[in-house]
Amino acid sequence: LGLTAHGVVVVVERSVESLRMILTHVTALNASHIVLASGSPRRRDILRALGLTDVVVRASSFAEDLDKNAYDGAHAYAQATAMAKARDVYEMFVRDGGGEVGDGVPDVIIGADTVVESRDGAVMEKPSDEREAKDMLRALSNGSSKVHTGVAILLPKVSAVTGVFERGFSETTTVEFAELTEEEIDAYVATGEPFDKAGGYGIQGQAAAFIKGIVGDYYNVMGFPMHAFSRELSALVPLFVK
């Protein structure tokens, strides 16, 4: 599915559907206390594109050190990490309130985590240095890989059997890379773009030149699945908006 052919059409259709789903709730959502448990500017911008202009950013301090082998696939690992981030930020607010769930606790906390799964099953997060970034791009070159984003939605003021209400899900997009030369990999890594992105690339940046096509949500590759999140949050609105 090519970006220059049918692929872009799919993304646009899904985005329009997402906006329809969320638009009916935007006023109420912007009157709610919503926190993004991530410092990612891309996730913040995607939420703003949905009309959620008053989201507060409070980055999680979670170490992101879960054992990947303990989960049934990369998608489950990403979802578990997203939930851990959201829970970490929830605990920050509880500590701020002296151990109580008071007025300062948000109505909604959103956690997210993105990983890239290479064609041989390796799970890639953010590269730690140039060497790792180049290794990641070599692994992605001339083949298909999967981008998994896990999302957690916590409703701290809504009770559940196990405590705070939680909803978690994941979204997967397949990405097809062209064959990359060593010169192209070196030049891209030299831009500095890979270092804060899972898999060592950003589809919204210069790496777009390497990508032949995608199957799934473009925004998911950026780090936040616009359509799936809109669907899930819309279903939860009656629980926290009166």
Secondary structure as GFF3:
##gff-version 3
##sequence-region A 1 242
A	DSSP	pi_helix	3	7	.	.	.	ID=ss1
A	DSSP	alpha_helix	8	23	.	.	.	ID=ss2
A	DSSP	alpha_helix	26	30	.	.	.	ID=ss3
A	DSSP	beta_strand	34	36	.	.	.	ID=ss4
A	DSSP	alpha_helix	41	49	.	.	.	ID=ss5
A	DSSP	beta_strand	56	57	.	.	.	ID=ss6
A	DSSP	three_ten_helix	68	70	.	.	.	ID=ss7
A	DSSP	alpha_helix	74	96	.	.	.	ID=ss8
A	DSSP	beta_strand	108	117	.	.	.	ID=ss9
A	DSSP	beta_strand	123	124	.	.	.	ID=ss10
A	DSSP	alpha_helix	130	140	.	.	.	ID=ss11
A	DSSP	beta_strand	144	160	.	.	.	ID=ss12
A	DSSP	beta_strand	163	177	.	.	.	ID=ss13
A	DSSP	alpha_helix	182	190	.	.	.	ID=ss14
A	DSSP	three_ten_helix	193	196	.	.	.	ID=ss15
A	DSSP	three_ten_helix	198	200	.	.	.	ID=ss16
A	DSSP	three_ten_helix	206	210	.	.	.	ID=ss17
A	DSSP	beta_strand	211	215	.	.	.	ID=ss18
A	DSSP	alpha_helix	218	222	.	.	.	ID=ss19
A	DSSP	alpha_helix	226	240	.	.	.	ID=ss20
###
